[in-house]
């Protein structure tokens, strides 16, 4: 049975006007008439009384009832098969406890989808207590985060150690150091210490942050008292304040790179690697190890591959940027 001709018949029966039906179907009236006559020849029937205003014959009424059921059944079958195909796809749930991991996710998902197009990935975000609880309840197949936030007995594969950069605007540099500003940039092209950063007003993570504990340890060990103006983990706010010359701040390598990659890095801001923050956490991925499914192992492989490549690019680009800033001095 020709489903197209059947559908054309139903539309014509609804409109009872060949011109309107043809316009609704975006075909010519001649083509529509041929489809109707083909059906009539197939069933040796006459569906329309064409004398005067178009009306359905008794055979046409029976055909309309039948055709409507057939087309509805076809739609239901298509929907059920589509749903069945969706349900046959594997679902994998992953958890994120750190904003650092999101920097790489677009590339990771792209690579993973090429090798595992049948897998639907569901991403769950939250603090580490919630994410670890979900993992323990086996609602997540893996999760990522900083080692300071990992309290699970499951294997934790270290992907890389955290690294921070100190950023400060040229305007604030000149305002605070005057004629010494150029010498400061020259002397710290390879990195700046916390003592160097404390020559400027500074923004830090809040006291609730595990990273703040690292800073406070250094302050205590070196007897430094920073000129603190803001406590926040909002990197966009930090960049805006640095751009406006309010303060300097520390940002992670990944989030700094995302700013540069998306060309949203504030202009006239200098970047210095942090040299004396040795106790930083590492970024890791937690999964069941050898007992993990093939899809989970492939996702871990993609995560490892993408982060390795991205970090090499980050280091190269930031080094080039630092040299560019030094040359611009």
N, C-alpha and C positions, 0 to 999 in steps of 0.2 A: 504494500500500500504506500502511495506517495504522500508522505506527511505534509509536504509543502502544499500540494493540491487540497488536501483535507483542511489545512489551516486557511487557505484562501477561500474555500467554501464557507467556513464558519464566519469569517469576517463579512463575506457578501450576505450571508443570511442575517447577520446582525444589522448591517446597514440597509439592506433591501434597496440598494442603489448602486449600480455598477460603477458609476463615475466616482462616488464617494469611497467605495470600497477600494478601487484601484489607487486612488490618491492616498488612502490610509496605508496601503501596502507598498507604495512607491514603485508600482509597476504600471504598464500601459493597460488600458481597458481591453484591448485586443488580447493581450497575454492572459489577463484574468479570465476572459470569456473562454479561452482555449483550455485553461485548467479545469473550469467548471464542466465543460462539455466532455473532457477526457474522463472525469469521474462518472458522468452520466452514462457514457458509453461502457465504462468498466462494469457498472452495476445494472446496465440496461434499464435506466430509470430516468425520470424527469424531475428535477428538484425545484425548479422555479416555473411559475406561470409568468410568461414574458408578455402577455397581452396587457397593454396599459401599464399600470404601476406594478413593479416587480413584487411578487408574493411567493411564499413557499407552498409547494404542493404537499399532499399528505406524505408522499415519499420523502420530500425535502425535510419535513418536520422530523420524520424518523431518522433521517440521515444526520440532522443537526444534533439530535440527542446522542446518537451513537458517536459522532465525530468529536463532540465535546468531551465525552468520557475517555475516548482514545487519547486526545491531546493532553488531558489532565493526567492520565496514567503515564504518558511519556514524560511529562514534567516531573512527576513524583519519582519516576525511575531515575531520571537524570540527577535529581537532588539526592536521592539515597545513595547512588553510586559515588557522587562527589563526597558525601559525608563519610562513606566507607573508606574512600581513598585517604581522607584526612585522618580518620581514626587509625589507619594502618601505618601512619607515620610515627616514628619514634619521637618521644618527647624527652628532653634533657633539661633539668633545672640546675642553674648555677647561681651562686651567691656572691655578692660584692660587698666588702666592708670598707673599701678605700676608694677615694676618687681617682687614685693613681691608675688603677686598672682600667677605668673607662677610657683613658687616653688611647689605649691600644685596641679597644674592642671592635671598632669598625673594620680594621684590617684583619683582626683575628676571625671575626664572623665571616668576612669575605673569603678568606682562605679555607675556613672550615666548611662553608657551604659548597665550595667547589668539590670537596671530597665526600661530603655527607649531605647531599641535598634532601635526603629523606628524613632528616632530623630537625625537629622544631626545638629551638632553644628558648627557654623561659628564664628571664633574668630577675633575680630577687635582690633588692638592696636593703641595707639596714645596718644598725650597729652590730658589733661583733658578737655580743651576747645573743641577740636574736638570730643572726645568721648561723652561729655555731649550734644553737638549739635546733634549728631547722635541719642542719646537717646530721646531728645526732639522731633526730627522728626519721632520718633517711628520706626527707622531703627534698634534699638537694644531692646531686651527684658529685659536686665539687664546689669549692668556693675559694676566693682569693682575698688576701689582705696582708697587712704588715705583721711581722713576727711578734711584735709586742701585743698584738690582739689575738694571738692564737693560743688557745688553751685546750686543744683537742689532743687525743692520743693517736689520731690518725697521722699517716706520713705527711710531712710538710716539705715540699720541694722548694728550695730557695731559688728564685729566678735572678734577683740582683739586689745589691745593697742600695738603700736610699742615698740620695745625694742632693744637697741644697745649694742654692745660689743666693748671694746677697745682691739686691738691686737697689739702686739709688739714682735720683735724677741729677743731671749735670747742674741744674739750677741750685739744688740743695747742696751739692758738692762745692760749688763756688761760694755760696752764701756762708757755709760753715768754715771752709778752709781758705778762702781767698786765693792768694797767689800760690798756695801750696796744692791747689786742686790738681794741676797738671802733674805734679810730682807724685801725688797719691795714685793717680791712674797708672802712671808709668811703673811705680813700685809694686802695684798689686794686680798686674796683668795676669799673673798665674794664680791669684787667689787672695782673699781677704779673711782675716781672722775675726773672731767675735769682738776682740778689742778694737780692731779697725772699724767694725760696724757700729760699735758703741760711741764713736765720735759724732754720730748723727742721732737725732730722734728716731725711734724704731718702733715697729709693730711686731708683735709676737703672737703665737698661738695662745689660746686661753689656758688657765690653770688646769682645766679638766682634760686637756690634751696630753697624750703620752709624750709627744714631741717637746712640749714645754718642760717636762721633767729633765730632758737632756740639756736644754738651754740653762735651766736653773742650776744644774750641777756644774756647768762651766762657769757661770757667774759666781757661784760659791767658791769654786776652786781658784779662780783668778781674782777674786775680790772686786769684780766689776759690778757697777750699778747702772743699768741701762736707763736712758731717758725714754721711758715707755709712754707712748701716746695712744696706743690702740691694741686691743686683744681681739683677734678674729681668725677664723679659718676660711673666710671668703676671699678667694684669690682675686676675683674681679675688683673687689673693693681695695685690696692691697695695691694692685696695679694702678688704680685711679689715684690713690693717695700718693704713690711714688711719682706718678706723672705730674701731679700738682705740686710736688716739692714739699709735701707735709712731713714725710718720714721715709726711711729705708725699710726694707723688709726681706725676709727669707722666703723663697718659693722652691718647690721641688723641681727637679730636673724635668720630669714629664710634663707638669703643668706649664712650666716656662716654655718648653718646646711647643706645646699646643698653641700657646699665644703666638709664637713666632711662625709656626706652620700656617695658622689661619690669618696671618698678617694683622693680628690685633694687638701686637706688642706696642706699648706706649712709646712714642718717639722720644728721643733725648733721654733715655734711661740707660744707665751703665749696669753691666752684669759682671759680677765677680764670683768665681767658685768659692764656696766656704771651705776653709783649710783646716779648721781645728774642731770639727764636729765628728768625732770618731765613734761615738756610741749610737749611731743611728740604726734604726731597725732595717730589716730586709723585707722585700716584697716576695711573697710566697704563694703557692697554690696547693690546696689541700684536697686530696682525693684518695680513693681506696687502694691505690697502688696496683699491684699485679692483678688484683681481683676486680679491677674496674672494667666496665664494658668497653668494647672496641671503640664506640663513639666517644666515650669519655677520654680514652687514651689518645684518640685523634685530636680532640679539642685541646688536651694538654700539649700535644706536639705542636699544634698551631700556635698556642699561647707562647710556648718556649721559642719557636722559630721567629714569630713576629717581634717579641720583645727583644730578643738578641739583635736582630737586624735594626730595629728602631733605636735602641740605645747606642749602637755604633753611629748611626746617623745623627742622633742628638748630640753626642760628644763632638763629632766633627763640625756640625753646624754651629754649636755654641762656641767652640774654639775659634772658628772663623769669624764669628760675630765679635768675640772679644778682641781679636786682632784688628778687625775693622774699626772698632771703637778706639783702640789705641792709636791706630794710624790717623784717625780723624782728629785726635787731640792736637 
